[in-house]
Amino acid sequence: MTFFSDPEGLAVFACEDVFYGGAVILYVCHSLDNLWIFQCGEEHQDDDAVFLSLQQILDFDRSIMELADLPAGKQAKRPSRGAPWDIY
C-alpha cells in the first residue's frame, strides 16, 4: 500500500457537502503547489470550501489512500464510491 508523503496534519480543502453532508468524495485535485482538494463532484464556489486535515479526510474515506501517490498537477474522479479512479 502506498502512503501519503504529506504529514497527516496537512491542511486540505473539502467541499461543504463532504464535510457537513457526508457526501462521497468523487473528485480529488493535487495542485502543482501541493494543495489537496476533495469534493463531491458538484460545482462549488471557493467560499464553499472547508479546511480539514489530511487525516480527517482519510478517516472519512480510506479509499482515498489509492490516490496517495497522485502527482502534483493531476486530478482524479470517479462516478461513485468504490468505482475506479480516472486520473488525468
PDB file as gemmi writes it, atoms N, CA and C in Angstrom:
CRYST1    1.000    1.000    1.000  90.00  90.00  90.00 P 1                      
ATOM      1  N   MET A   1       0.850  -1.184   0.000  1.00  0.00           N  
ATOM      2  CA  MET A   1       0.000   0.000   0.000  1.00  0.00           C  
ATOM      3  C   MET A   1       0.888   1.237   0.000  1.00  0.00           C  
ATOM      4  N   THR A   2       0.521   2.213  -0.805  1.00  0.00           N  
ATOM      5  CA  THR A   2       1.234   3.480  -0.849  1.00  0.00           C  
ATOM      6  C   THR A   2       0.664   4.404   0.219  1.00  0.00           C  
ATOM      7  N   PHE A   3       1.538   5.145   0.876  1.00  0.00           N  
ATOM      8  CA  PHE A   3       1.097   6.093   1.889  1.00  0.00           C  
ATOM      9  C   PHE A   3       1.392   7.504   1.422  1.00  0.00           C  
ATOM     10  N   PHE A   4       0.630   8.456   1.912  1.00  0.00           N  
ATOM     11  CA  PHE A   4       0.864   9.850   1.579  1.00  0.00           C  
ATOM     12  C   PHE A   4       2.225  10.277   2.114  1.00  0.00           C  
ATOM     13  N   SER A   5       2.963  10.999   1.309  1.00  0.00           N  
ATOM     14  CA  SER A   5       4.235  11.539   1.778  1.00  0.00           C  
ATOM     15  C   SER A   5       4.002  12.816   2.589  1.00  0.00           C  
ATOM     16  N   ASP A   6       2.810  13.381   2.471  1.00  0.00           N  
ATOM     17  CA  ASP A   6       2.459  14.583   3.235  1.00  0.00           C  
ATOM     18  C   ASP A   6       2.113  14.193   4.669  1.00  0.00           C  
ATOM     19  N   PRO A   7       2.360  15.090   5.617  1.00  0.00           N  
ATOM     20  CA  PRO A   7       2.023  14.784   7.013  1.00  0.00           C  
ATOM     21  C   PRO A   7       0.510  14.685   7.216  1.00  0.00           C  
ATOM     22  N   GLU A   8       0.104  13.881   8.177  1.00  0.00           N  
ATOM     23  CA  GLU A   8      -1.317  13.693   8.462  1.00  0.00           C  
ATOM     24  C   GLU A   8      -2.015  14.993   8.832  1.00  0.00           C  
ATOM     25  N   GLY A   9      -1.271  15.943   9.400  1.00  0.00           N  
ATOM     26  CA  GLY A   9      -1.849  17.214   9.813  1.00  0.00           C  
ATOM     27  C   GLY A   9      -1.912  18.253   8.712  1.00  0.00           C  
ATOM     28  N   LEU A  10      -1.499  17.891   7.493  1.00  0.00           N  
ATOM     29  CA  LEU A  10      -1.523  18.837   6.377  1.00  0.00           C  
ATOM     30  C   LEU A  10      -2.925  19.380   6.181  1.00  0.00           C  
ATOM     31  N   ALA A  11      -3.056  20.702   6.054  1.00  0.00           N  
ATOM     32  CA  ALA A  11      -4.354  21.320   5.797  1.00  0.00           C  
ATOM     33  C   ALA A  11      -4.760  21.062   4.350  1.00  0.00           C  
ATOM     34  N   VAL A  12      -5.981  20.592   4.165  1.00  0.00           N  
ATOM     35  CA  VAL A  12      -6.528  20.325   2.842  1.00  0.00           C  
ATOM     36  C   VAL A  12      -7.898  21.000   2.761  1.00  0.00           C  
ATOM     37  N   PHE A  13      -8.411  21.106   1.555  1.00  0.00           N  
ATOM     38  CA  PHE A  13      -9.745  21.650   1.341  1.00  0.00           C  
ATOM     39  C   PHE A  13     -10.720  20.531   1.030  1.00  0.00           C  
ATOM     40  N   ALA A  14     -11.931  20.672   1.511  1.00  0.00           N  
ATOM     41  CA  ALA A  14     -13.027  19.788   1.134  1.00  0.00           C  
ATOM     42  C   ALA A  14     -14.251  20.662   0.911  1.00  0.00           C  
ATOM     43  N   CYS A  15     -15.165  20.215   0.083  1.00  0.00           N  
ATOM     44  CA  CYS A  15     -16.399  20.968  -0.097  1.00  0.00           C  
ATOM     45  C   CYS A  15     -17.298  20.732   1.120  1.00  0.00           C  
ATOM     46  N   GLU A  16     -18.202  21.656   1.336  1.00  0.00           N  
ATOM     47  CA  GLU A  16     -19.118  21.546   2.474  1.00  0.00           C  
ATOM     48  C   GLU A  16     -19.964  20.279   2.416  1.00  0.00           C  
ATOM     49  N   ASP A  17     -20.299  19.832   1.209  1.00  0.00           N  
ATOM     50  CA  ASP A  17     -21.128  18.640   1.073  1.00  0.00           C  
ATOM     51  C   ASP A  17     -20.429  17.409   1.647  1.00  0.00           C  
ATOM     52  N   VAL A  18     -19.119  17.351   1.489  1.00  0.00           N  
ATOM     53  CA  VAL A  18     -18.338  16.239   2.038  1.00  0.00           C  
ATOM     54  C   VAL A  18     -18.261  16.370   3.554  1.00  0.00           C  
ATOM     55  N   PHE A  19     -17.886  17.550   4.025  1.00  0.00           N  
ATOM     56  CA  PHE A  19     -17.657  17.725   5.458  1.00  0.00           C  
ATOM     57  C   PHE A  19     -18.948  17.718   6.268  1.00  0.00           C  
ATOM     58  N   TYR A  20     -19.917  18.518   5.860  1.00  0.00           N  
ATOM     59  CA  TYR A  20     -21.146  18.638   6.644  1.00  0.00           C  
ATOM     60  C   TYR A  20     -22.219  17.623   6.250  1.00  0.00           C  
ATOM     61  N   GLY A  21     -22.253  17.274   4.966  1.00  0.00           N  
ATOM     62  CA  GLY A  21     -23.328  16.419   4.485  1.00  0.00           C  
ATOM     63  C   GLY A  21     -22.964  14.960   4.330  1.00  0.00           C  
ATOM     64  N   GLY A  22     -21.691  14.621   4.528  1.00  0.00           N  
ATOM     65  CA  GLY A  22     -21.277  13.235   4.392  1.00  0.00           C  
ATOM     66  C   GLY A  22     -21.294  12.729   2.964  1.00  0.00           C  
ATOM     67  N   ALA A  23     -21.212  13.657   1.990  1.00  0.00           N  
ATOM     68  CA  ALA A  23     -21.212  13.248   0.584  1.00  0.00           C  
ATOM     69  C   ALA A  23     -19.952  12.445   0.259  1.00  0.00           C  
ATOM     70  N   VAL A  24     -20.064  11.581  -0.710  1.00  0.00           N  
ATOM     71  CA  VAL A  24     -18.946  10.759  -1.158  1.00  0.00           C  
ATOM     72  C   VAL A  24     -17.937  11.637  -1.906  1.00  0.00           C  
ATOM     73  N   ILE A  25     -16.657  11.407  -1.668  1.00  0.00           N  
ATOM     74  CA  ILE A  25     -15.609  12.124  -2.399  1.00  0.00           C  
ATOM     75  C   ILE A  25     -15.487  11.491  -3.782  1.00  0.00           C  
ATOM     76  N   LEU A  26     -15.789  12.286  -4.800  1.00  0.00           N  
ATOM     77  CA  LEU A  26     -15.758  11.805  -6.179  1.00  0.00           C  
ATOM     78  C   LEU A  26     -14.728  12.532  -7.032  1.00  0.00           C  
ATOM     79  N   TYR A  27     -14.145  13.600  -6.488  1.00  0.00           N  
ATOM     80  CA  TYR A  27     -13.161  14.389  -7.228  1.00  0.00           C  
ATOM     81  C   TYR A  27     -12.027  14.777  -6.285  1.00  0.00           C  
ATOM     82  N   VAL A  28     -10.794  14.586  -6.740  1.00  0.00           N  
ATOM     83  CA  VAL A  28      -9.613  14.962  -5.960  1.00  0.00           C  
ATOM     84  C   VAL A  28      -8.658  15.700  -6.888  1.00  0.00           C  
ATOM     85  N   CYS A  29      -8.117  16.798  -6.396  1.00  0.00           N  
ATOM     86  CA  CYS A  29      -7.114  17.557  -7.135  1.00  0.00           C  
ATOM     87  C   CYS A  29      -5.879  17.705  -6.254  1.00  0.00           C  
ATOM     88  N   HIS A  30      -4.721  17.437  -6.830  1.00  0.00           N  
ATOM     89  CA  HIS A  30      -3.438  17.667  -6.168  1.00  0.00           C  
ATOM     90  C   HIS A  30      -2.732  18.726  -6.999  1.00  0.00           C  
ATOM     91  N   SER A  31      -2.809  19.966  -6.565  1.00  0.00           N  
ATOM     92  CA  SER A  31      -2.313  21.083  -7.365  1.00  0.00           C  
ATOM     93  C   SER A  31      -0.787  21.112  -7.418  1.00  0.00           C  
ATOM     94  N   LEU A  32      -0.268  21.875  -8.345  1.00  0.00           N  
ATOM     95  CA  LEU A  32       1.185  21.991  -8.501  1.00  0.00           C  
ATOM     96  C   LEU A  32       1.861  22.568  -7.261  1.00  0.00           C  
ATOM     97  N   ASP A  33       1.120  23.350  -6.466  1.00  0.00           N  
ATOM     98  CA  ASP A  33       1.686  23.914  -5.241  1.00  0.00           C  
ATOM     99  C   ASP A  33       1.383  23.039  -4.020  1.00  0.00           C  
ATOM    100  N   ASN A  34       1.092  21.747  -4.267  1.00  0.00           N  
ATOM    101  CA  ASN A  34       0.888  20.725  -3.234  1.00  0.00           C  
ATOM    102  C   ASN A  34      -0.373  20.932  -2.402  1.00  0.00           C  
ATOM    103  N   LEU A  35      -1.360  21.594  -2.953  1.00  0.00           N  
ATOM    104  CA  LEU A  35      -2.648  21.758  -2.288  1.00  0.00           C  
ATOM    105  C   LEU A  35      -3.545  20.587  -2.686  1.00  0.00           C  
ATOM    106  N   TRP A  36      -4.194  19.982  -1.713  1.00  0.00           N  
ATOM    107  CA  TRP A  36      -5.132  18.887  -1.969  1.00  0.00           C  
ATOM    108  C   TRP A  36      -6.552  19.400  -1.816  1.00  0.00           C  
ATOM    109  N   ILE A  37      -7.423  19.036  -2.778  1.00  0.00           N  
ATOM    110  CA  ILE A  37      -8.830  19.427  -2.760  1.00  0.00           C  
ATOM    111  C   ILE A  37      -9.667  18.162  -2.921  1.00  0.00           C  
ATOM    112  N   PHE A  38     -10.663  17.997  -2.053  1.00  0.00           N  
ATOM    113  CA  PHE A  38     -11.537  16.829  -2.065  1.00  0.00           C  
ATOM    114  C   PHE A  38     -12.980  17.315  -2.186  1.00  0.00           C  
ATOM    115  N   GLN A  39     -13.663  16.879  -3.250  1.00  0.00           N  
ATOM    116  CA  GLN A  39     -15.025  17.349  -3.488  1.00  0.00           C  
ATOM    117  C   GLN A  39     -15.956  16.202  -3.845  1.00  0.00           C  
ATOM    118  N   CYS A  40     -17.248  16.516  -3.777  1.00  0.00           N  
ATOM    119  CA  CYS A  40     -18.286  15.536  -4.080  1.00  0.00           C  
ATOM    120  C   CYS A  40     -18.530  15.390  -5.573  1.00  0.00           C  
ATOM    121  N   GLY A  41     -17.926  16.221  -6.372  1.00  0.00           N  
ATOM    122  CA  GLY A  41     -18.103  16.142  -7.819  1.00  0.00           C  
ATOM    123  C   GLY A  41     -19.036  17.205  -8.368  1.00  0.00           C  
ATOM    124  N   GLU A  42     -19.717  17.920  -7.496  1.00  0.00           N  
ATOM    125  CA  GLU A  42     -20.597  19.007  -7.923  1.00  0.00           C  
ATOM    126  C   GLU A  42     -19.790  20.301  -8.027  1.00  0.00           C  
ATOM    127  N   GLU A  43     -20.329  21.269  -8.753  1.00  0.00           N  
ATOM    128  CA  GLU A  43     -19.692  22.584  -8.854  1.00  0.00           C  
ATOM    129  C   GLU A  43     -19.803  23.307  -7.511  1.00  0.00           C  
ATOM    130  N   HIS A  44     -18.726  23.970  -7.107  1.00  0.00           N  
ATOM    131  CA  HIS A  44     -18.711  24.711  -5.849  1.00  0.00           C  
ATOM    132  C   HIS A  44     -17.998  26.036  -6.022  1.00  0.00           C  
ATOM    133  N   GLN A  45     -18.340  26.976  -5.185  1.00  0.00           N  
ATOM    134  CA  GLN A  45     -17.655  28.263  -5.118  1.00  0.00           C  
ATOM    135  C   GLN A  45     -16.516  28.141  -4.110  1.00  0.00           C  
ATOM    136  N   ASP A  46     -15.536  29.026  -4.206  1.00  0.00           N  
ATOM    137  CA  ASP A  46     -14.403  28.989  -3.278  1.00  0.00           C  
ATOM    138  C   ASP A  46     -14.843  29.095  -1.822  1.00  0.00           C  
ATOM    139  N   ASP A  47     -15.894  29.885  -1.571  1.00  0.00           N  
ATOM    140  CA  ASP A  47     -16.318  30.062  -0.176  1.00  0.00           C  
ATOM    141  C   ASP A  47     -17.110  28.863   0.355  1.00  0.00           C  
ATOM    142  N   ASP A  48     -17.305  27.827  -0.467  1.00  0.00           N  
ATOM    143  CA  ASP A  48     -17.931  26.584  -0.020  1.00  0.00           C  
ATOM    144  C   ASP A  48     -16.903  25.611   0.568  1.00  0.00           C  
ATOM    145  N   ALA A  49     -15.637  26.006   0.552  1.00  0.00           N  
ATOM    146  CA  ALA A  49     -14.565  25.123   0.998  1.00  0.00           C  
ATOM    147  C   ALA A  49     -14.419  25.149   2.521  1.00  0.00           C  
ATOM    148  N   VAL A  50     -14.044  24.006   3.052  1.00  0.00           N  
ATOM    149  CA  VAL A  50     -13.796  23.841   4.483  1.00  0.00           C  
ATOM    150  C   VAL A  50     -12.370  23.328   4.633  1.00  0.00           C  
ATOM    151  N   PHE A  51     -11.618  23.899   5.572  1.00  0.00           N  
ATOM    152  CA  PHE A  51     -10.272  23.397   5.872  1.00  0.00           C  
ATOM    153  C   PHE A  51     -10.374  22.191   6.784  1.00  0.00           C  
ATOM    154  N   LEU A  52      -9.683  21.136   6.418  1.00  0.00           N  
ATOM    155  CA  LEU A  52      -9.589  19.926   7.229  1.00  0.00           C  
ATOM    156  C   LEU A  52      -8.142  19.478   7.229  1.00  0.00           C  
ATOM    157  N   SER A  53      -7.850  18.466   8.003  1.00  0.00           N  
ATOM    158  CA  SER A  53      -6.526  17.854   7.919  1.00  0.00           C  
ATOM    159  C   SER A  53      -6.622  16.653   6.978  1.00  0.00           C  
ATOM    160  N   LEU A  54      -5.496  16.286   6.422  1.00  0.00           N  
ATOM    161  CA  LEU A  54      -5.450  15.102   5.574  1.00  0.00           C  
ATOM    162  C   LEU A  54      -5.954  13.884   6.355  1.00  0.00           C  
ATOM    163  N   GLN A  55      -5.613  13.791   7.630  1.00  0.00           N  
ATOM    164  CA  GLN A  55      -6.070  12.664   8.449  1.00  0.00           C  
ATOM    165  C   GLN A  55      -7.586  12.622   8.551  1.00  0.00           C  
ATOM    166  N   GLN A  56      -8.241  13.773   8.665  1.00  0.00           N  
ATOM    167  CA  GLN A  56      -9.700  13.797   8.733  1.00  0.00           C  
ATOM    168  C   GLN A  56     -10.311  13.245   7.446  1.00  0.00           C  
ATOM    169  N   ILE A  57      -9.716  13.580   6.309  1.00  0.00           N  
ATOM    170  CA  ILE A  57     -10.197  13.052   5.032  1.00  0.00           C  
ATOM    171  C   ILE A  57     -10.024  11.531   5.012  1.00  0.00           C  
ATOM    172  N   LEU A  58      -8.866  11.052   5.436  1.00  0.00           N  
ATOM    173  CA  LEU A  58      -8.609   9.608   5.441  1.00  0.00           C  
ATOM    174  C   LEU A  58      -9.535   8.882   6.417  1.00  0.00           C  
ATOM    175  N   ASP A  59      -9.843   9.505   7.542  1.00  0.00           N  
ATOM    176  CA  ASP A  59     -10.781   8.911   8.490  1.00  0.00           C  
ATOM    177  C   ASP A  59     -12.176   8.817   7.879  1.00  0.00           C  
ATOM    178  N   PHE A  60     -12.513   9.793   7.055  1.00  0.00           N  
ATOM    179  CA  PHE A  60     -13.824   9.832   6.413  1.00  0.00           C  
ATOM    180  C   PHE A  60     -13.936   8.793   5.301  1.00  0.00           C  
ATOM    181  N   ASP A  61     -12.864   8.637   4.520  1.00  0.00           N  
ATOM    182  CA  ASP A  61     -12.911   7.735   3.366  1.00  0.00           C  
ATOM    183  C   ASP A  61     -11.524   7.147   3.117  1.00  0.00           C  
ATOM    184  N   ARG A  62     -11.305   5.922   3.591  1.00  0.00           N  
ATOM    185  CA  ARG A  62      -9.999   5.263   3.446  1.00  0.00           C  
ATOM    186  C   ARG A  62      -9.641   4.966   1.990  1.00  0.00           C  
ATOM    187  N   SER A  63     -10.617   4.942   1.096  1.00  0.00           N  
ATOM    188  CA  SER A  63     -10.309   4.662  -0.310  1.00  0.00           C  
ATOM    189  C   SER A  63      -9.474   5.772  -0.940  1.00  0.00           C  
ATOM    190  N   ILE A  64      -9.383   6.900  -0.278  1.00  0.00           N  
ATOM    191  CA  ILE A  64      -8.542   8.000  -0.765  1.00  0.00           C  
ATOM    192  C   ILE A  64      -7.072   7.572  -0.759  1.00  0.00           C  
ATOM    193  N   MET A  65      -6.720   6.567   0.038  1.00  0.00           N  
ATOM    194  CA  MET A  65      -5.343   6.060   0.055  1.00  0.00           C  
ATOM    195  C   MET A  65      -4.891   5.609  -1.329  1.00  0.00           C  
ATOM    196  N   GLU A  66      -5.838   5.229  -2.175  1.00  0.00           N  
ATOM    197  CA  GLU A  66      -5.499   4.830  -3.542  1.00  0.00           C  
ATOM    198  C   GLU A  66      -4.850   5.969  -4.322  1.00  0.00           C  
ATOM    199  N   LEU A  67      -5.036   7.198  -3.857  1.00  0.00           N  
ATOM    200  CA  LEU A  67      -4.502   8.375  -4.549  1.00  0.00           C  
ATOM    201  C   LEU A  67      -3.294   8.972  -3.846  1.00  0.00           C  
ATOM    202  N   ALA A  68      -2.722   8.251  -2.904  1.00  0.00           N  
ATOM    203  CA  ALA A  68      -1.600   8.766  -2.118  1.00  0.00           C  
ATOM    204  C   ALA A  68      -0.424   9.181  -2.995  1.00  0.00           C  
ATOM    205  N   ASP A  69      -0.250   8.517  -4.116  1.00  0.00           N  
ATOM    206  CA  ASP A  69       0.872   8.863  -4.995  1.00  0.00           C  
ATOM    207  C   ASP A  69       0.430   9.681  -6.219  1.00  0.00           C  
ATOM    208  N   LEU A  70      -0.743  10.319  -6.123  1.00  0.00           N  
ATOM    209  CA  LEU A  70      -1.215  11.182  -7.205  1.00  0.00           C  
ATOM    210  C   LEU A  70      -0.231  12.343  -7.365  1.00  0.00           C  
ATOM    211  N   PRO A  71       0.406  12.462  -8.518  1.00  0.00           N  
ATOM    212  CA  PRO A  71       1.407  13.520  -8.702  1.00  0.00           C  
ATOM    213  C   PRO A  71       0.787  14.917  -8.637  1.00  0.00           C  
ATOM    214  N   ALA A  72       1.577  15.863  -8.197  1.00  0.00           N  
ATOM    215  CA  ALA A  72       1.141  17.259  -8.202  1.00  0.00           C  
ATOM    216  C   ALA A  72       0.804  17.654  -9.633  1.00  0.00           C  
ATOM    217  N   GLY A  73      -0.289  18.388  -9.776  1.00  0.00           N  
ATOM    218  CA  GLY A  73      -0.750  18.814 -11.088  1.00  0.00           C  
ATOM    219  C   GLY A  73      -1.769  17.872 -11.704  1.00  0.00           C  
ATOM    220  N   LYS A  74      -2.096  16.777 -11.009  1.00  0.00           N  
ATOM    221  CA  LYS A  74      -3.053  15.798 -11.523  1.00  0.00           C  
ATOM    222  C   LYS A  74      -4.364  15.849 -10.740  1.00  0.00           C  
ATOM    223  N   GLN A  75      -5.390  15.307 -11.371  1.00  0.00           N  
ATOM    224  CA  GLN A  75      -6.715  15.224 -10.776  1.00  0.00           C  
ATOM    225  C   GLN A  75      -7.230  13.802 -10.941  1.00  0.00           C  
ATOM    226  N   ALA A  76      -8.205  13.454 -10.126  1.00  0.00           N  
ATOM    227  CA  ALA A  76      -8.816  12.135 -10.221  1.00  0.00           C  
ATOM    228  C   ALA A  76     -10.311  12.285  -9.970  1.00  0.00           C  
ATOM    229  N   LYS A  77     -11.084  11.471 -10.676  1.00  0.00           N  
ATOM    230  CA  LYS A  77     -12.526  11.462 -10.438  1.00  0.00           C  
ATOM    231  C   LYS A  77     -13.033  10.033 -10.589  1.00  0.00           C  
ATOM    232  N   ARG A  78     -14.204   9.804 -10.010  1.00  0.00           N  
ATOM    233  CA  ARG A  78     -14.864   8.509 -10.109  1.00  0.00           C  
ATOM    234  C   ARG A  78     -16.370   8.759 -10.070  1.00  0.00           C  
ATOM    235  N   PRO A  79     -17.159   7.869 -10.647  1.00  0.00           N  
ATOM    236  CA  PRO A  79     -18.610   8.104 -10.685  1.00  0.00           C  
ATOM    237  C   PRO A  79     -19.327   7.772  -9.377  1.00  0.00           C  
ATOM    238  N   SER A  80     -18.715   6.928  -8.532  1.00  0.00           N  
ATOM    239  CA  SER A  80     -19.354   6.535  -7.278  1.00  0.00           C  
ATOM    240  C   SER A  80     -18.304   5.936  -6.346  1.00  0.00           C  
ATOM    241  N   ARG A  81     -18.662   5.823  -5.070  1.00  0.00           N  
ATOM    242  CA  ARG A  81     -17.762   5.188  -4.099  1.00  0.00           C  
ATOM    243  C   ARG A  81     -17.481   3.755  -4.550  1.00  0.00           C  
ATOM    244  N   GLY A  82     -16.234   3.355  -4.471  1.00  0.00           N  
ATOM    245  CA  GLY A  82     -15.862   2.009  -4.846  1.00  0.00           C  
ATOM    246  C   GLY A  82     -15.499   1.861  -6.324  1.00  0.00           C  
ATOM    247  N   ALA A  83     -15.887   2.833  -7.140  1.00  0.00           N  
ATOM    248  CA  ALA A  83     -15.537   2.788  -8.562  1.00  0.00           C  
ATOM    249  C   ALA A  83     -14.062   3.149  -8.730  1.00  0.00           C  
ATOM    250  N   PRO A  84     -13.431   2.675  -9.797  1.00  0.00           N  
ATOM    251  CA  PRO A  84     -12.032   3.032 -10.011  1.00  0.00           C  
ATOM    252  C   PRO A  84     -11.870   4.526 -10.317  1.00  0.00           C  
ATOM    253  N   TRP A  85     -10.739   5.049  -9.897  1.00  0.00           N  
ATOM    254  CA  TRP A  85     -10.415   6.461 -10.140  1.00  0.00           C  
ATOM    255  C   TRP A  85      -9.907   6.631 -11.563  1.00  0.00           C  
ATOM    256  N   ASP A  86     -10.366   7.684 -12.223  1.00  0.00           N  
ATOM    257  CA  ASP A  86      -9.884   8.090 -13.535  1.00  0.00           C  
ATOM    258  C   ASP A  86      -8.928   9.250 -13.295  1.00  0.00           C  
ATOM    259  N   ILE A  87      -7.655   9.056 -13.554  1.00  0.00           N  
ATOM    260  CA  ILE A  87      -6.638  10.081 -13.287  1.00  0.00           C  
ATOM    261  C   ILE A  87      -6.311  10.804 -14.582  1.00  0.00           C  
ATOM    262  N   TYR A  88      -6.294  12.110 -14.504  1.00  0.00           N  
ATOM    263  CA  TYR A  88      -5.988  12.939 -15.679  1.00  0.00           C  
ATOM    264  C   TYR A  88      -5.221  14.174 -15.299  1.00  0.00           C  
TER     265      TYR A  88                                                      
END                                                                             
